Amino acid sequence: MATGALTPPADNIAESLVEFPDNFLLIDLCGEYDRNLTTIEDKLNVQILRRGNQLAVIGEPAERDNAVDVLRALYSRLEAGRSLEPGDIDRELRMGPEAVRGPARDGDQIELFKGDTSRIEVKTRKKLIEPRTDAQKAYVKSLFDNELAFGIGPAGTGKTYLAVAVGVNMLIGGHVDKIILSRPAVEAGEKLGYLPGDMKDKVDPYMQPLYDALNDFLPGKQAAKMMEEKVIEIAPLAFMRGRTLSNAFVVLDEAQNATTMQMKMFLTRLGEGSRMVITGDRTQIDLPRGVNSGLWDAERLLKNIPKISFNYFTSKDVVRHPLVAAIIEAYEKDESA
């Protein structure tokens, strides 16, 4: 039984009973040791009690109604045959009942704004990706709508993760012929010296976050085969010079560490049938002192050009550990003090 603590005045507390006909789905809804109910209790300041195939939600009217909506929406998700992970509960609590719908139809790669323009899903080989904040939702839509898109904001907001997901989606859907993932090979505040090995061994440590994202969306053997056949390329930004990237989905990660000349070089690689995504965090620039960030210049120069989108994230969009958002907010307050 979940046991959330309540502090509101007694005269504002009321109870709503919600019935769930399938006891097996109700077990999944509650989670192991009722941990899903505990999460909802903590976030919405309600108490949820199990009574057979019913859940009693106790609390102030607004919070109680919100909790009931969340429970019903999550149960509908289970009825549709979909899993229920902590991220799904987090998304529902952040975005409201419209965040959870029925399953995507077979063959659909993305479902955009059905009816009430509220839902986006990105289908990959290994999982279905669903934005967890309104900013993420707008960002994913802009990646499909624009040939050049920027995602700017702090770490942990899903900028690169979602971009790679969309790239995989477009590749398996036949919309592009290849994926190219790149980032500047810039040391993050420490001197690493001469790394051992061949060129791949030297640059792989810088590229590892891109490998991690890619492996989340494609089976390991398939990803390895695609990289061997150059259908997927992961390369440092310096390797982009002189190329024309046609029919490709191209992601530049950590763009705040590209110089102005590197950014111009990269942007002008855009070829016929290609899409580009530039992601970066203006607060984590590792360039030498006195060297301007190409991300800042691109934002300033390209802001008003049609078909180039700029999407911004804040600490409210962090979907990593909750402490990450608190850490980012603490640094932001210190910088503005």
Buried (B, 14 or more C-beta within 10 A) or exposed (E): EBEBEBEEEEEEBEEBEBEBEEEEBBBBBBBEEBEBBBBBBEBBBBBBBBEEEEBEBBBBEEBBBBBBBBBBBBBBBBBEEBEBEEEBBBBBBBBBBBBBBBBBEEEEBBBBEEEEEBBBBBBBEBEBBBBBBBBBBBBBBBBBEBEBBBBBBBBBBBBBBBBBBBBBBBBBEEBBBBBBBBBBBBEEEEEEEEEEEEEEEBBBEBBEBBBEBBBBBBEEEBBEEBBEEEBBBBBBBEBBEEBEBBEBBBBBBBBBBBBBEBBBBBBEBBBEBBBBBBBBBBEEBBBEEEEEBBBBBBBEEBEEEEEBBBBBBBBBBBBEEEEBBEBBBEEBEEEEE
